[in-house]
Structures are given as C-alpha cells and as structure tokens.
C-alpha cells in the first residue's frame, strides 16, 4: 500500500477516535489521540487538551450536552506533518428561554498532526464554523430569541454562542468561519506547518 495512504488512514482513525472517545467520556483512550503539547480550540474553550478534558467533565457534571458527528476528510501529508480537514457537526442540547433546544453547527475540524517517533498525534485542533441553527426539541414549543444578542455573535456560530453564553461560558468571538480573513490566515498557517514552519498558537 502507498505510504501516504497508510499515513492518511492512520490519521483518519485518530480523527474518528477523537469523536467517539470524547463523546463517550473514554478519557484514557482519548488522551492517546494527542501529543503531549496538544491544544484544543473551541468557541467555549482554548487551551491544552488535558485542561479540555477537565472542563468537559465539569460541564458534564452540570448537565452540559455537546456531541459530534463526522463526515468526510481531506488529509494532506508532507513528511512527518499533516493537515486534516474533516466535515463535522456539533450538536448541543440545553435550555433556552425555558425551552429545551438543540443547536446544530456545521463546519470542519482543521487539524495539525505530526508523526513523532513513529507515532501520529494531534498537535492543534481549530474548528471552522460554517453555519448553525437552533430548534426546540418539542416542535410545538414557542421559542423567542433576543435578536439583538443573537446578531451580536459571529454568523457562523451565533446560535451556538447564544446557548453557550446563557449557561455561563465565555465565547471566543473571532473563530474562523466559511469565509473571511481568519479562515484564510488559518489556511496559510496550515501550509506553513506542512512546509516545516513553526506552529503559531
């Protein structure tokens, strides 16, 4: 089998394991997806993956429900480095204005991978937020959103930000979206990483 394809398959397995093990709370195996210096970026959290695990568990204990579903991947491998883009949805369930709702955000995981001592691991995960929506779990429920607050959030993840801020999270307001300077800078950073450049946090 072509060596590049072998690397791509190994990386895709890590991507799949990330989603399954994170959503199942299988933290010991989840840790094996990352290199020791791995960093997770999200609307509600930015920092080392070990801290991400800690705050995720804290959220679970408070009833926070965030799940992931994956689509296809495009994985570019260059030597011992790779950039993977994977279609995904983030689904969060929670109360909004006393109405139980689901928020679904569509986007991509943009991942920086590296092979170290024969082992591929995740170094940095930066989601790209493309579009989202909010729906009452009960289709007959009446949901009225604060439109001024909603419109203040970035278009690609404004409903996700709306529910997250209302349960106490501080949401990062300049995440990459489908278009714009932030996502173009991310693509440039990925190309730099593949060519051997430093990872800029």
N, C-alpha and C positions, 0 to 999 in steps of 0.2 A: 504494500500500500504506500502511496505517495506520502513522504514525511510531513508535508504541510497539512495534508488531510488528517493525519494522525493527531497533529497538534490541535487542529480545529475541533476534532471530535473530543479530545480531552478537555478543551476549554468549554465547549458546549455542555459537556457533562457537569462541569463546575457551575455553570450558569443555572442549569436545571436543579442541581443540588441546592444551590443558594435559595431558590424559591420554595422548594419542598421542605427543606430542613428549617428554614426561618419560620415559615407559616405553621409548621408542626411543633415548633419550640424544641427542636433537637439540637441544642446548642453546642454540644461537644463535637458533633459532626459538622455543624455549621462553621465552627472555627477553622476546620481544615480547608475550607474554600479559600481562605485569606492567607496572604503573607503577614508576618508579624506587624509590619508597619501599615497595614491596610486601612484605608479611610472610606467611610460611608457618607455620602451626601444625600440629603432628603429635604423636603420642604420644612420639616419639623425638627431635623437633627443634622448636624455636621460635625464629624469627628472620628476618632479611632473606632474600629469595628467592635472592640471589646466594650467600649462605652455604649455603642449602639445596642449591643445585646442587653446590657444592664438597663438602659432606659426603656427598651422594648418590653422587658419583663415587668418593669414598674408599670408601664402602660397597660399591659395585660391584666395586672392585678387590680387596676382601676376600671376595667371593662372596655378598654380601647380595642377595637377590632379592625385590623388592617390586613388584607390578604392580597396575593399577587397571582397573576396568570400570565404565562409567557406565550409568545408567538415565535416567528422565525428569527434567525440570527444571520448576520453578515460578519465574518471574522477575518481580519487582515493580520497575517503573521509575518514578521520580519525578524529573523534570527531568534533571539530569546525573548522577544517582546511581541505583544499583540494588542490590537484594539478590537473589541467586540461590540456590535450594536444589536440589541435584541428587542423586538417589539414586545410590549407588555401592557397590562392594565393593573392599576392599583385600585382596590375596592375597599372603601371604608364605610362601616355602618355605625351610626350613632344618632343621638337625639339632636334635632334642630328645631328650635321654637316649639318644643314639646311634641314634635312629630318624629317618629323613628324613620330614618332615611338611609339610603345607600348613595354614596358618591363614588362614581367610577371615572378614573382618569386614564386616558390612553396616551402612551408615549413610547420611549425607548430607554433601555439601560445602555449607557455608554461607558464601557469598562476598559480599564487599563490593566492588562495582565502581563506577568513576567515569569519566565522559567528560571528558577534558581536551584542549582544542584540537582537538576533533572526533574524538578517539581514545579508545575504551573500553579500559580496562585493569583488571587485578585489583589491588586495594589490600590486601586481607586475606582469607586463606582459613582458616576454622575448621571442621574436620570435626566432625560429631556422630556418636558411636559408639553404635550401637543394639544389636547382638548379634554374637557371634563364635563360632567353633568351631575345633577342631583335629582333623586326621585324618592318620594315617600314609599316605604315598604307596603303600606296599605294604599292602593291606588285611589281610594275614595277620600283619603285624608286631605285636608286643606293646608297647604304649606305657603306661607307668605314670608319671603326673604327681605331683609333690609337691603334694598337696592343700592343705596349709597355705599354701604360697607362692602357689598359684593363687587361693585365696579371698581373699588379701590385696589383689588387684588389683581395680579397678572392674569391675562386672559387664559393662558394655557392650563392654569390650575386654580382658578378663582373659587370654584365650589369646594375643592379640597381644602384650600386655605380658609374658607369660610367656616367649615365644620371644625377644622383643627384649632383655629384661634378661639372658638367658642368652648373648647374643652381644655383650654389653658396653654396650648403650645404657642411658641413664638415662631412665626413662619418667615423663612428667608424670601425676600421679595424680588430677587434678581436671578432666579434659576433660568437655565436655558430652556427655550421653547422651540416651536417648529421653525420659526424664522427669527432673524434679528442678529445683533452684534454678539450676544452671549453665545449663541449656538455656533456661530462662525468662528469665534475665538476657541471654542471647545474643539471643533474640527481641526483647527490649526495646531492646537496643543497635542491632539492625538497624533497628527502627522509628525510633529516634533519628537514625541515619545517613540514612535516607530523607528525614527532615524537615529535614535540613540541619545536624544536630548534629556534634560532633567525634567522630572515631574514637578510642576509648579502647583502647590497647594493653594 
